[in-house]
Amino acid sequence: MNSKLLIVCCCLFIKTIATSAQESPIPFEVLSLQNLEDFQPTGSNWQLVQDVFYDLNGGKTKVSPGTGVLLNTMMKEGNQEIRTDFEHGDLELSLDFMMPKGSNSGIYLQGRYEVQLFDSWGVENPTFADAGALYQRWEAGRGQGHEGFEGHPPLLNVSRAPGLWQSLKIVFRAPRFDAEGKKTSNAKFISVHQNGVLVQKNVEVTGPTRAAFFEDEQALGPLVVQGDHGGVAIRNISYKMYGSEEVTLKDLNLTYYDSIKSINDFEQANPKGKMDIDVLAHLAPATRNEFSGSIEGILTVPNPGDYFFNLNLAWVPDDTPPGVINGAGKLFIDDREVVYVDGVTGKANGAVRLAAGTHKIKLNYFKTFGHWYAPSNDITLTVEGKGIAKTALKVPLRADDPVGQIAVKVRDNTEIQRGFLMHKDEKRTHTLAVGEPKGVNYAIDLSTGELLSVWRGDFVETTPMWYGRGETQLMLPMGNVIEFDGMPSVAVLSSKDSPWPKVNEEFVFEGYELKKDGAPIVSYQMPGISIKETFDTKDAGKKLRRTVQMMAEDNSEPVYVMVAQGTNIEKLPNGLYAVSDKSYYIEFAGKKDSPIIRDSADGSQELILPVKLTGNSGVATYSIVW
C-alpha cells in the first residue's frame, strides 16, 4: 500500500477479526445440539434431527432422526421463536444454516437486531430482506411509505441453493450505557461473513430492527432465532462472549537505529535518536526501505489469564525466497520473548500468561530492503484473551489508497482473464478465469485441463496483476468460492475401480476459440483422444453446465470423466448428487447417465461418469448447482 500516513494518528481500539498466522487458541463455546437444554422452553415447531433434506424445487422435506441439527418445521399454528438460555453483550458467533425453497427466517442478536436468513439463491439485486442483510427498523410515526428505515442489504449476494449448507460468522458489538442507564453508543455489526465472504462491515444499528422480540435496548440479551416466518435448519453453533473491558497500550516511545541487519543486533547497536509516538509505526526519519527501531510502552490488561498476540510486519511477504530475508521482529512483555517474526513470513504469534494490571512491552524490528509486491511498512499487533475480543493496538490512520481496487466486471457478455490463481494454497500459473453474466464464474487450469473452482458473485480482482510491478500476477475471485480437488478431468481406466491418476503427463492444451457470447471452447489432446470442453449457464445463472466432447482413436478403452470429489457424496431423493456434506449439487440431465460413487485411497469419495462412445465420439454433460 502506498498510502500516506496522516498527521492525525490516534489510538483505535477496534474489536475486529484480524489476519493471523494461525487460528486463535482461545476456544469458542459450543452450544450443544444434543438436547435443547441450552435453550429456553419453546414451541413444538423446533426439534433436533441428525440430518435434513430440503428439495431444491420445494418438494417434501425429509429428516433423519437423531441430534446435531436444530430444525424449525412450520406448524399450522403456535410457531414460536427459540431463545438461548444465555444472554450476551459483545459476541462473536459462528453457525451453519440451510434454507428450504422460498423460506424466511432470521438471527436476532440480543433478541433485538436481526441478520436476515432467506432463500436468496440467484437474486441479482439483494435488499435488506435478503440473506446476509441487516433488517430494517420500523416506526409507524414516520408517515406512510416512510415507516421502514436503516435496512442494509448485503454487499454481495453469495447465497447458495435451497438444501445446501451455508456458513454465517458475525462479530457484534453491543450498545453501551452509562451508570444512569443512558445509551452512549449504538449497537454495531463489526462484520458479517456469509459463506466466507464479507457482506456487512462496521454498520451501526440505532435501535431494534422490525419484529424484534424486545422494544428497548439493554447491555445484555439472548440470541434468538425467528420461528414463525419459515423453516430453517441450523447446526455447528459456537460463540465467544466478550465484556466491555479492553486491553490498552500507552506511553509509547521509539528508539531508532542505523544499519541493523539482524534481529539480534539491537543489544550492541548505538541508537541514533529517540522520540515519543502515538501509534505502532516507524515514524523516525528513515529511508523507505531501510530502517530499524525499538518501540516500548505500557500494556494494561483488565483480567488475569492467558493472552494471545499476533504480530504482522507487512513489509515481509509470505513467500520470501530463501536467503533474501528483508526484515524481522520480536515482541517482549516484561522482558519475556512472546512473538518472533523470523522474516521467512511476516506473521507470527505467541501466548503468555499475564496478571491483571500494567506490563512493560517492547517491540524490536528492522527492514533492509523492499519487495515490489510487499511495499507497505505497516506494523499490526493484535491481542485476544478470555472474554477480551481480538483488538488491534495503536493502529495508525492511513489515507485511502488512490489506486483502489482494479477489478474485471462482467456485463452482457462473457469475460475472460488469464493470470495466476491460488488453489488449495498452490499458485497455479496457467489458469483461465471465466465470468458469465448472472454472476456465475469458474476457473480452469489450461495446462492440466482441471476445473479448479466456481463462484457466484463478482468476477475477479486484478490489482495484484496491474498495481506496481504486478509481481504476484494473482487474480482474486470475488465471491463465494467452491474449490474442487484439481484432478485430471478425463482418464482412461482399465475398470471403474482403477485409481484415478493424480496427473496426466501427456495431456496437452491446444488452445481455445470464442463463441459469439465470448465463452471459450477449449481444446485438449491426450494419447488417442481429442477433447473439447465448454461451459454454459442455465436457469438464469443458477446452474453451470459443463460439456466434455471427445473423439477417440480406439473405442475399446473405457473413458471416464471426473465429475466431483469430496469428503462424501450422496444421491438425494430428487436425483441430485450432494457433494462434501451438501456444499454443492451435481445434476445429470440424461436419464441414461450412469454416474458412479466410489471411495478413494485417501478416504474421500469420487463421482465419475463413464463416457459412452458411439463410433469414436462421446460426450459427457452435467451441471454444477450451488
N, C-alpha and C positions, 0 to 999 in steps of 0.2 A: 504494500500500500504506500503510495507516495503522498500520503496525507500530511498536512501541515499541523504541527502541534499548536493548539490555540493558546493564547496568553492566559485565558481563564482556565485554570486546572483545579479541579475540586475533588474531594473525596466522594466517590459514589459507592453506596452500599446497595448493590443490585442483587436481589435474590433471583438467581437465574441458573440455568444449566450451562456450564462452560465446557469447552473441549478438554478432555483429559486423556492421559496416556493409558488409563485402564478404567474399568468400572469402579465406582466408589465402593470401598469395603464396608461402608455403613449400610446395613441391610434394610430393605423395605419390610414393613409389616405386611403379613399376608392375611387377607380377610377370608376366613375359612368358608368354603362352599361344600363342606362335608355334611353340614346341617345348617339350620337358619338361626343358630344361637347368637350370631354376631349382628342380627337384625332385630328391630322392634317387631312385635306381632303385626301381621298384615293380612290381606285377603287371600282367598284360595286361588286367585289368578297367578300367584307366584309358587313355583315348585323347583326342586332340584332334579336334574337329569344328568345322564352321562354324556349324551350327545343329542343333537337335534338336526333334522333335515328340513330346510325350507326350500320348496321348489322354486326354481328360477322364474317360472311363469305364474307363480301364485297358486299352485296346486296344494294338495293336502299336506299339512305338517306332520312329520313323524318324529318320535322321540325314542331314545334308548334309555331304559330305566337305570338309575344309579345316581351318582353325585358328581360335582365338579363344574356344572353349568347351571347358572341361575336363569330360569326361563319364565317369562311373562306370557301367558296364554290368555287372550281376551275372553272373558266370560260374558254371558248375556247381560249380567248386571253385577254390581258390587265390586268392580275392579278398583283396586287401591294401589297407591304408590308403595314402595318399600324403603325404609329408612334404616341407616346403620345405628347400632347401639352407641357408638362413639360419636362425640362431637369434635369438630376440628376448627382450627383457625387457618393459619398458613398450611398449605397441603401440596404435596407432590403425589399425583395419582396416576396409576397405570392400569389399564384393563384391555381386554379384547371384547368386541361386541359383534353381533350378527343380526342383520335385519331381514325380515320377510318382505316380499314384494309389497310396495306401497305403504309400508309401516312408518310410524311416527312415535318417537319417544324422546327422552332427554335425561341428562345427568345434571342434578342441581347441587352445586357447591353450597354448603351450609343450608341447603334446602331453599335457597333464595336466587341463585344466579345460574342460569341454565346454559349448558353446552348442548346443542341440538344433536339428536340422533335421528336420522331419517334415511329412507331409501332414496338416495340422490344419484343413483347409478345413471351415468350418461347425461346429467343435467349440464348444459353448456354455460349458463349464466346463473350461478347459485345466488341465493338470497339469504337473509337472516333465518329462514325456515329450513335451510338445508343442513346436511350433516357437517359438523365442524364449525357451525355458526354459533355466535353468542346471540341468544334470542332477544327480541326487542322488549323494551319496557312499555307500559301501557297506563295512561292516565285519561279517564273519561273527560275530565275538566279541560283538557287542551282543545276541545272543539271537534266537531265531526270531521273525520278524514285526517285528523292530526293526533289521534289518541296514541298511536304507536310511534316510538322513537328509540334511538340508540341501538337498533339492531345492527349486528356486524356480520356480514357474510364471510365465509371462509376465503382466504387469499387465493385459494385454488381448490377446485373440486377434485378430490382424489378418491372418491367413494368407489367401493367395489360392488360387485353384483350381489343381489339378494342370495342369501345362503352361504356366503363366504365370510370367513373371519376377518375382522378389521381391528387395527390397534388404535388406541387413544391414550395419549400422555398429556397431562395437564399440570402446569405449575401455577398455583393460585396464591395470591396474597390477600389475606382477609382485611376488611376495613379496620381502621384504628380509631380508638376512642380515648378521650382524656379522663381524668379522675372523676369528673362530673357526668360522664357518660355521653358527652358531646362528640360526634364524629369529627375526627381531624384529618382523615384521608379515606378515599373511596376504596372499595374492593377492586382488585386488579388481576387480570389474567396475564401473567408474565409470558406464558407461551402455551399454545395448544398444538400438538402434533397429531395428525391423523395419518395412519399408515406410513409413519416415518417422515412426513412432510409437514413443515411449519404452515399452519393455517390461521393462527392468531398470534399476535405479538404485542405485548405491552398495551393492553386495552383496559381502560378503566370502566367500571360499571357504577353509575351514580346511585343506584338503588336496586331493589329486587326486580327481576325480569317478570314478564307477564306469566300469570298462573303459578307464581311462586307459592310455596307452602307456608311462608311467613311474610307478613307485610312490613315488619320492622327490620332493622339491621342490628346485628349483635356481633360480639367478638368471636362467638362460637356457634356452631350449628351442625346438624347431622348431614351426612351425604345421603342424597335421596335420588331414587330412580323413578321416573314417571311410569304409572301403570295403567292409566285409563285412556290412552290415545291409540296404542297399537302394541303388537307383540315385539319382543326383543329377547335375545339371548346374550348373556354376559358371563365371562369367565376370567380367571387369572387376575383378580383384583388385588393390587398391592399398593401400598402408600407409605409416605413418610410425613409425619406431622411435625410442624415447627412452631416454636414460640416466637414472640416478637423480639427477643434478645438477639444481639448481633455480636460478631467478632469485629473489633475495630483496630485500626493501625494509625498511629500518630507520631508526631515529633521525628519526622524523617530528616536525615542528613546524608549527603552524598560525598564521599571521598573519591576523587578521581585520579587516575594514573596515566602514565605514558608507556606504551610498548609492552604491555603484559601479553605473553603468548601462551601461558598455561594457567590453569585454574589454581595451581599450587604456588604461583609466583607472588601472591599477594603479601605473604608474611615478610618477604625480603624487599619488596618494592618500595620506592620512595614516593609518597603522594605528591601530586602536582598542585592540588588545591582541595578546598572543602567548601560546601555550600548547603544551606537548608533547602529542602524541596517539599512539594505538596503531593506529589504523585510518584508512582513507580515508573520512572523513566530516566534515561540518561540525559540530564539537562545541562551537563557541563560542556564547555567548548570542546569540540572534537570533530574530526572528520567523520563523514557519514559511515565509512566502512572500517574504521579503526578506533576503538575506544575501550575503556575498561573502568569499572567502578565498584565501590563497596557501599551499599545503602544500609544504614542502621536506623532502627526505630523501636517503638514500644507497641507490642501486641497485647491487647486485652481480650481475655476470653471470659464469658459470663458464668460458665459451669465447669466443674472438673470433669475430665474424661478424655477419650481418645479423639484427636483431631487429624483430619486428612488434608494434606496440602498438595496442590498441583502447581508446578512451575512450567511456564511455556516461554521460551525465548524465540520470538517469531523469526529472527534472522537466521536460525538454523533450520534448514529444510529437513523433511522427514526421510529423504533419500540421499543423504550426504554420502558421496563416494569415499571409500577408504583412503586415508592419507590426506584429505583436504578439509579436515575439521576447521571451521572458521570461528568457533566460539564455544563457551561452556558456562556453567553457573552452579553455585552451591548456596543452599539456604541453611542457615543455622538458627536455632532457637535456644536461648540460654547456653550458647557455645556447643550445642549438640548438632551434628550434621543431620538434617532431616530429608533434604532432597538434593540429588546430584544430577544435573543435566550434563551428560558426557560429551555432547556435540555430535554424536552419530545421528541422533534425532534431537529436536528442540524441546521435547516434552519429557517430564519425569514427575514422579510423585513419591510421597512418603507419609508415614503416620507417626505421631508422637503423643504420649500421654501428658496432659498439662493440668496443673491446678488452676482453679478459678483465680482471676486476677491478672496482673501485668507480667509480661515476659520480654526479654531483650531479643530482638530479631536482627539478623544480618544477612544480606544477600550480596555475594560476590559474583561478578560476571565480566565477560570480555567478548570482544569481536575483533577479528583481524582482517577480514575482507568480506565483500558482499556477493551473494549469489544473485544473478539477474532475476531468478524466479522466486526468490525469498527476500525481497528488498526491505520489508518492514523491520523497524527497530523496536517494536513493542515488547514490553515485559508484562506478562499476565501471571498473577499469583491468586489462586483461589483457595478457600478453606471451607471445610464442612465438618460438622460434629453432630453428635446425637442430639436431635432437637434443634439443630442450627442449620439453616438452609445454606446451600453452597453459595458463597459470597465472593465476588471479585473485589480485591482490596486495592484501594487507591488507584483507580483507573484514570488515566489521562483522557480528557476530552479531545477528540480529533475531528477536524473538518471532514465532511464527506469527500470521498474520492471523486474528482471531477470527471473521471472517465466513466464511472458507473458500470453497470452490467452490460456486456456485449452478448446478445442472445440472437438466435436464429428463430424467426417467427414463421408459423405456418398459417396460411390464409386459405385461398381457394384450391390451390394445387399442392401436390406432394413436394416436400423439401428434402434434399439430401445433403449430408455433411460428412466429409471424410476427416478422420483425425484419430487420436489415441483415446482409449476408453478404459477406465478401471473396471475390471470384472473379477469379483471374488479376490480382491487385494492383488491382482495381477494386472499390469499395464499391457493391454492389447494394442498393437501398433498398426494393424491392418483392418481397422473397423470402418463400417459404413453405418451411419445412423440415418434413419428414415422417419420423417414426420408426416403423418397423414392428416388431412382435415378431420375435424371432430375430436381432436386431441388424442389420437392413437399413435404411438411411436414405438419403434423397435430398432435393435442394433444387431448386426451380424459381423462375424469375423470372416473377411473375404479369403484369408489365407487358408482357412480350415473348413469353411462352409458351415460354421456353427452359429446357431441362433443364440445370442448371448442374453438378451433381456428385452422386455417390453415394459412400457409405462404409459400411464394416462395422465394428461395434464399439458403443460407447455412442452416445447421441444428440447433444445439444448442451449446451455450457456457456453459460449466460446471465448470468454475473457482470458482464460489461461493460454489460449492459442494466439491471441492477437494483441494482448496488452504487454508492453515492454518488448522483450525479445521472444515472448511466447515459448519459453524453453520446454515446458512440460508437454505442450501440444495436446493437452487434455480437453475433451468436450464433456460437459457435465449434464446428465439427464435432469430435466426439471419437472419432476412429478413422482408418482407412486410407482417405484421400480420393482419389478419382479425379475430376479435373476435366475437363469437356467444354469445347469451344471456345465455347459460348454463342452459337449462331446460331438464327435463327427455325426452329421445328420443322416448319412447313408452308409450302409455297410453290407457286405456280402457275408452271410453266416452259413456255416455248414448245417446248423439246425437252430430252432428257435431258442434253445438253451445255451448256445455258444456265447462266451463272454463278448461284450461289446468292446471294440477297440478304443483305447484312450486317445490315440492319434492315428491319422492316416497319412503316412509319409509321402504317398504317391498321389495325394489329392492336389489338383491344380486349379487355380482360379483363372478363368479365361477372359473375363470382362463382363460388362453389363450394358444393356441398352435401355432406353427410357420409353415407357408408354406415353400416350398423349397427356395423361394427367400428371406426368412426372415421376411415376413409380418405376422402380428398376425391375428388369428381368435379368437375373444374374445367372451366368453360365459357369459350370464347373466341369472338370473331367477327372475321372478316376479310372484305373485299369479296366477296360472293357465296357465302361458306362459313361454316357454323356448326360449331364443333369442341367435342367433349367428350373429356377426357383422364383416364385412370385408371391407377393403378399397383397391382400385386398381387405379393406374394412367392410363390415356388414352390419346391418341393423343399426344404422345411424351412429356408427363408431363404437358400438358396444362389443363387437367381436372382430378379431383379426384372423382372417382365413389365410392359411399357408398352403400353397400348391407346389408339389415337387414332381416334375415330369422327368422321365428318364428313357434313354434308349440304350439297350444292352446288346452287345455283340453276341452273347450267349445267354439264352433264356433258361438254361438248365440250372443255373446257380440261384439260390433263393436270395432275394434282395429285400432289405428291411429299412424302414425309416425310424429314427429315434424321435418319438413324439414328446416324451416328458420323462423327467427323473425327479424323484422327491423322497422325502422321509417315508411317506406312504402314499398309495394310490388306491382309490376305491371307486367302484362303479355304483352310481347312485340310482335310486328307483326311477328317475326320469331319463335314464340312459346316458347322462353326462358322466365324465370321469373327474373326480375331485383329487387334486394333487397337493401334497405336502400339507396335510391337516386342513384341507379346504382353503388353500391360499388362492387357487385359481381353478378353472374348469377347462377340460378338453371336450370338444364336441365333434363327433363324426357325422357327416351328412349322409353318407351312403349306408344303406341298410345292409349291404353285403360286406362292409368292412369288418375285419376280424382282429381287432387290436388285442395284444397280449400283455397282461400284467405279469411281471416276473421279478424275482429277487436278484439283487446284485451282490457281489462279493463283499462290499463294504456295509451291508445291512440295509441299504436303501432299496427303493423299488424303481423299476423302469416300465414305461409303457411304449411298446414297439409295435409297428404296423407292417405286416408283410405286404409287399407290392406285387400285385398280380400282373404278370407280363402277358399281354396279348400280342402274339408275334414277338417282336423285340421291344415293344414300348409298354410303359406302365405309368401310372400316376397315383400319387398319394395326396389326399386333401383332408385337412382338419382345421378346426377353429380354436383359437385361444380366447377364453372368456374370463374377464376379471373385472 
